[in-house]
Amino acid sequence: MSALTDHAKNLLARTLCGRTPTTPTAVFCGLGTGGSDPTGLTGEPVGNGYARQRVTFTGTGVQTNAEAIRFSFIGAVGTLSHLGLFDAAAGGNPLTWGTLSAATSVTGSGTVTVNPGSLTMTGD
């Protein structure tokens, strides 16, 4: 996942120019139906137990999620095809987004899991 949002590109630009931007103190992962560089993830579910999940990364170069990321649902939310990172559990600024390797259809209660090490952040 390396599609940076406009907000993240601006953070990087300020850093490269020797300025000190305010960087996220925590990162939250969300699921949705689409995405774009200006807005990040789009089509996040509303209700039915959906909530962004905090994610911790590990690595010295390429960053990967250190633990499983679990989204629990109590009802149907449709087909989710994208994943995004934010600097807040709700609202906040979008940081990056990407397409899931396979879309998942949530038709009732259950859990969608992103396994440890399967979410990667690169500088590409």
C-alpha atoms as a printed R data frame, in Angstrom:
    type eleno elety resid chain resno       x       y      z
1   ATOM     1    CA   MET     A     1   0.000   0.000  0.000
2   ATOM     2    CA   SER     A     2   1.742   3.135 -1.114
3   ATOM     3    CA   ALA     A     3  -0.970   5.411 -2.528
4   ATOM     4    CA   LEU     A     4  -0.442   8.443 -0.322
5   ATOM     5    CA   THR     A     5  -3.278  10.884  0.143
6   ATOM     6    CA   ASP     A     6  -2.746  14.569 -0.524
7   ATOM     7    CA   HIS     A     7  -2.517  15.127  3.251
8   ATOM     8    CA   ALA     A     8   0.286  12.551  3.599
9   ATOM     9    CA   LYS     A     9   2.127  13.959  0.569
10  ATOM    10    CA   ASN     A    10   2.068  17.393  2.229
11  ATOM    11    CA   LEU     A    11   3.450  15.901  5.482
12  ATOM    12    CA   LEU     A    12   6.275  14.285  3.521
13  ATOM    13    CA   ALA     A    13   7.023  17.479  1.576
14  ATOM    14    CA   ARG     A    14   7.295  19.515  4.788
15  ATOM    15    CA   THR     A    15   9.628  16.885  6.254
16  ATOM    16    CA   LEU     A    16  11.875  16.833  3.160
17  ATOM    17    CA   CYS     A    17  12.124  20.626  3.275
18  ATOM    18    CA   GLY     A    18  13.445  20.575  6.839
19  ATOM    19    CA   ARG     A    19  10.175  21.662  8.407
20  ATOM    20    CA   THR     A    20   8.658  19.749 11.290
21  ATOM    21    CA   PRO     A    21   5.092  18.668 10.513
22  ATOM    22    CA   THR     A    22   2.731  17.268 13.108
23  ATOM    23    CA   THR     A    23   2.877  13.523 12.544
24  ATOM    24    CA   PRO     A    24   0.287  10.998 13.718
25  ATOM    25    CA   THR     A    25   0.680   9.639 17.240
26  ATOM    26    CA   ALA     A    26  -1.454   6.608 16.317
27  ATOM    27    CA   VAL     A    27  -2.633   5.066 13.052
28  ATOM    28    CA   PHE     A    28  -6.071   3.560 12.441
29  ATOM    29    CA   CYS     A    29  -7.110   1.202  9.671
30  ATOM    30    CA   GLY     A    30 -10.471   1.333  7.934
31  ATOM    31    CA   LEU     A    31 -12.312  -0.626  5.241
32  ATOM    32    CA   GLY     A    32 -14.355   0.809  2.371
33  ATOM    33    CA   THR     A    33 -15.538   0.571 -1.214
34  ATOM    34    CA   GLY     A    34 -13.024   2.837 -2.981
35  ATOM    35    CA   GLY     A    35 -10.309   5.426 -2.662
36  ATOM    36    CA   SER     A    36  -8.391   8.277 -4.264
37  ATOM    37    CA   ASP     A    37  -5.273  10.307 -3.519
38  ATOM    38    CA   PRO     A    38  -7.155  13.510 -2.588
39  ATOM    39    CA   THR     A    39  -9.633  11.840 -0.223
40  ATOM    40    CA   GLY     A    40  -8.126   8.502  0.772
41  ATOM    41    CA   LEU     A    41 -10.551   5.695  1.569
42  ATOM    42    CA   THR     A    42 -14.179   6.158  0.525
43  ATOM    43    CA   GLY     A    43 -17.348   4.215  1.266
44  ATOM    44    CA   GLU     A    44 -16.610   3.323  4.885
45  ATOM    45    CA   PRO     A    45 -19.476   1.372  6.453
46  ATOM    46    CA   VAL     A    46 -21.719   3.144  8.934
47  ATOM    47    CA   GLY     A    47 -23.128   1.146 11.835
48  ATOM    48    CA   ASN     A    48 -23.509  -2.615 12.199
49  ATOM    49    CA   GLY     A    49 -20.531  -2.719 14.566
50  ATOM    50    CA   TYR     A    50 -18.000  -1.229 12.136
51  ATOM    51    CA   ALA     A    51 -15.165   0.806 13.632
52  ATOM    52    CA   ARG     A    52 -11.662   1.696 12.496
53  ATOM    53    CA   GLN     A    53  -9.002  -0.353 14.223
54  ATOM    54    CA   ARG     A    54  -5.689   0.834 15.628
55  ATOM    55    CA   VAL     A    55  -2.714  -0.674 13.825
56  ATOM    56    CA   THR     A    56   0.920  -0.944 14.919
57  ATOM    57    CA   PHE     A    57   3.669  -1.319 12.332
58  ATOM    58    CA   THR     A    58   7.081  -2.948 12.523
59  ATOM    59    CA   GLY     A    59  10.136  -2.999 10.262
60  ATOM    60    CA   THR     A    60  13.252  -0.995  9.482
61  ATOM    61    CA   GLY     A    61  12.436  -0.241  5.835
62  ATOM    62    CA   VAL     A    62   9.200  -1.674  4.537
63  ATOM    63    CA   GLN     A    63   6.620  -1.418  7.308
64  ATOM    64    CA   THR     A    64   4.196  -4.290  8.051
65  ATOM    65    CA   ASN     A    65   1.374  -4.653 10.545
66  ATOM    66    CA   ALA     A    66   2.722  -6.261 13.717
67  ATOM    67    CA   GLU     A    67  -0.578  -7.834 14.819
68  ATOM    68    CA   ALA     A    68  -3.821  -8.998 13.248
69  ATOM    69    CA   ILE     A    69  -6.318  -6.233 12.487
70  ATOM    70    CA   ARG     A    70  -9.865  -7.440 13.219
71  ATOM    71    CA   PHE     A    71 -13.057  -5.711 12.118
72  ATOM    72    CA   SER     A    72 -16.186  -7.094 13.799
73  ATOM    73    CA   PHE     A    73 -19.642  -6.691 12.308
74  ATOM    74    CA   ILE     A    74 -23.087  -7.356 13.771
75  ATOM    75    CA   GLY     A    75 -24.878  -6.990 10.443
76  ATOM    76    CA   ALA     A    76 -24.458  -6.697  6.693
77  ATOM    77    CA   VAL     A    77 -22.437  -3.790  5.261
78  ATOM    78    CA   GLY     A    78 -21.963  -4.961  1.670
79  ATOM    79    CA   THR     A    79 -18.801  -5.640 -0.305
80  ATOM    80    CA   LEU     A    80 -15.590  -4.039  0.937
81  ATOM    81    CA   SER     A    81 -12.742  -3.740 -1.553
82  ATOM    82    CA   HIS     A    82 -10.357  -1.117 -0.147
83  ATOM    83    CA   LEU     A    83  -8.363  -0.374  2.991
84  ATOM    84    CA   GLY     A    84  -7.143   2.980  4.276
85  ATOM    85    CA   LEU     A    85  -5.076   4.437  7.090
86  ATOM    86    CA   PHE     A    86  -6.072   7.480  9.139
87  ATOM    87    CA   ASP     A    87  -4.623   9.517 11.996
88  ATOM    88    CA   ALA     A    88  -7.802   9.154 14.093
89  ATOM    89    CA   ALA     A    89 -10.342   6.494 15.057
90  ATOM    90    CA   ALA     A    90 -13.113   8.669 13.575
91  ATOM    91    CA   GLY     A    91 -12.826  11.661 11.278
92  ATOM    92    CA   GLY     A    92  -9.204  12.787 11.233
93  ATOM    93    CA   ASN     A    93  -6.951  12.899  8.199
94  ATOM    94    CA   PRO     A    94  -6.602  10.148  5.588
95  ATOM    95    CA   LEU     A    95  -2.987   9.005  5.136
96  ATOM    96    CA   THR     A    96  -2.947   6.248  2.523
97  ATOM    97    CA   TRP     A    97  -5.254   3.799  0.800
98  ATOM    98    CA   GLY     A    98  -5.126   0.710 -1.380
99  ATOM    99    CA   THR     A    99  -7.104  -2.143 -2.867
100 ATOM   100    CA   LEU     A   100  -7.565  -5.367 -0.929
101 ATOM   101    CA   SER     A   101  -6.078  -8.450 -2.614
102 ATOM   102    CA   ALA     A   102  -9.636  -9.795 -2.709
103 ATOM   103    CA   ALA     A   103 -12.895  -7.997 -1.999
104 ATOM   104    CA   THR     A   104 -14.882  -9.373  0.911
105 ATOM   105    CA   SER     A   105 -18.654  -9.446  1.180
106 ATOM   106    CA   VAL     A   106 -20.073  -8.853  4.653
107 ATOM   107    CA   THR     A   107 -23.605 -10.254  4.585
108 ATOM   108    CA   GLY     A   108 -24.176 -10.588  8.319
109 ATOM   109    CA   SER     A   109 -22.371 -10.776 11.631
110 ATOM   110    CA   GLY     A   110 -18.752 -11.864 11.536
111 ATOM   111    CA   THR     A   111 -15.165 -10.685 11.421
112 ATOM   112    CA   VAL     A   112 -12.866  -9.478  8.658
113 ATOM   113    CA   THR     A   113  -9.202 -10.040  9.558
114 ATOM   114    CA   VAL     A   114  -6.013  -8.610  8.090
115 ATOM   115    CA   ASN     A   115  -3.323 -11.097  9.117
116 ATOM   116    CA   PRO     A   116  -0.043  -9.962 10.727
117 ATOM   117    CA   GLY     A   117   2.539  -8.963  8.139
118 ATOM   118    CA   SER     A   118   0.052  -8.771  5.271
119 ATOM   119    CA   LEU     A   119  -0.429  -4.980  5.305
120 ATOM   120    CA   THR     A   120   2.747  -3.416  3.938
121 ATOM   121    CA   MET     A   121   3.779   0.203  3.600
122 ATOM   122    CA   THR     A   122   6.534   1.020  1.132
123 ATOM   123    CA   GLY     A   123   8.110   4.219 -0.082
124 ATOM   124    CA   ASP     A   124   7.333   3.460 -3.736
